[in-house]
């Protein structure tokens, strides 16, 4: 049954221009709106399908004046078959214990996040996050959110925040311990959620934005088959050229 909220009643805002984090020399702007606690899950579902991305209780999409390179990408979970490299990643992590927890912040998760931010993003926008802000990030999100926990034995080594949509799962944020970087944890968590979608007969795993020409985003195009959102709707994304894909897989 559809929810009676009216998308035309939404109030959107526009950010001021800022340097693009993906393509040097370009400026970015975003259009965004707040997620209301009552309508949040329905709005998150509706706008994600329209190319928006959630960050806490804000949902946004690029609105750059002279660039349209950011493209929403989703993986066809039902048709996905892991490559040889991805099969190695799955075998390498087959010893991990995976659990799905409700969207409730724990000190264990926060300690892992703090170590991750210090190692991977020192001085970044989240580097000064304290536990109360982490609670807001996890618990005060007006969406249908879960936390997937990955453990070596009993030790928490990785977490992923996942939103549940009508037609799949949307990956919001992930973090992991420095000690398990050799496991290709980022790729493994995506592979694990693709398998989860397939097991629950959910057609899509939403990976956020893919930016052609940005080395930071190249990895997303390796998960095939996938689709990107353009002016004619969701269209198949051609695989990366072999030479590029080979370089990334190393």
Secondary structure as the mmCIF struct_conf table of DSSP 4:
data_model
#
loop_
_struct_conf.conf_type_id
_struct_conf.id
_struct_conf.beg_label_comp_id
_struct_conf.beg_label_asym_id
_struct_conf.beg_label_seq_id
_struct_conf.end_label_comp_id
_struct_conf.end_label_asym_id
_struct_conf.end_label_seq_id
HELX_RH_3T_P HELX_RH_3T_P1 UNK A 7 UNK A 9
STRN STRN1 UNK A 13 UNK A 14
HELX_LH_PP_P HELX_LH_PP_P1 UNK A 15 UNK A 17
STRN STRN2 UNK A 18 UNK A 19
BEND BEND1 UNK A 21 UNK A 23
TURN_TY1_P TURN_TY1_P1 UNK A 24 UNK A 25
STRN STRN3 UNK A 27 UNK A 28
STRN STRN4 UNK A 30 UNK A 34
HELX_LH_PP_P HELX_LH_PP_P2 UNK A 35 UNK A 36
TURN_TY1_P TURN_TY1_P2 UNK A 37 UNK A 39
HELX_RH_AL_P HELX_RH_AL_P1 UNK A 40 UNK A 49
TURN_TY1_P TURN_TY1_P3 UNK A 50 UNK A 51
STRN STRN5 UNK A 53 UNK A 55
TURN_TY1_P TURN_TY1_P4 UNK A 56 UNK A 57
STRN STRN6 UNK A 58 UNK A 62
BEND BEND2 UNK A 65 UNK A 66
STRN STRN7 UNK A 70 UNK A 76
TURN_TY1_P TURN_TY1_P5 UNK A 77 UNK A 79
HELX_RH_AL_P HELX_RH_AL_P2 UNK A 84 UNK A 92
TURN_TY1_P TURN_TY1_P6 UNK A 93 UNK A 95
STRN STRN8 UNK A 97 UNK A 102
BEND BEND3 UNK A 103 UNK A 103
HELX_RH_AL_P HELX_RH_AL_P3 UNK A 107 UNK A 120
BEND BEND4 UNK A 121 UNK A 121
TURN_TY1_P TURN_TY1_P7 UNK A 122 UNK A 123
BEND BEND5 UNK A 124 UNK A 124
TURN_TY1_P TURN_TY1_P8 UNK A 125 UNK A 128
HELX_RH_AL_P HELX_RH_AL_P4 UNK A 131 UNK A 139
BEND BEND6 UNK A 140 UNK A 140
BEND BEND7 UNK A 142 UNK A 143
STRN STRN9 UNK A 145 UNK A 152
TURN_TY1_P TURN_TY1_P9 UNK A 153 UNK A 154
STRN STRN10 UNK A 155 UNK A 165
TURN_TY1_P TURN_TY1_P10 UNK A 166 UNK A 167
STRN STRN11 UNK A 168 UNK A 176
HELX_RH_3T_P HELX_RH_3T_P2 UNK A 178 UNK A 183
HELX_RH_AL_P HELX_RH_AL_P5 UNK A 185 UNK A 199
TURN_TY1_P TURN_TY1_P11 UNK A 200 UNK A 201
STRN STRN12 UNK A 204 UNK A 211
TURN_TY1_P TURN_TY1_P12 UNK A 212 UNK A 213
HELX_RH_3T_P HELX_RH_3T_P3 UNK A 215 UNK A 222
BEND BEND8 UNK A 223 UNK A 223
BEND BEND9 UNK A 225 UNK A 225
STRN STRN13 UNK A 226 UNK A 230
TURN_TY1_P TURN_TY1_P13 UNK A 231 UNK A 232
STRN STRN14 UNK A 233 UNK A 236
HELX_LH_PP_P HELX_LH_PP_P3 UNK A 237 UNK A 241
HELX_RH_AL_P HELX_RH_AL_P6 UNK A 242 UNK A 249
#
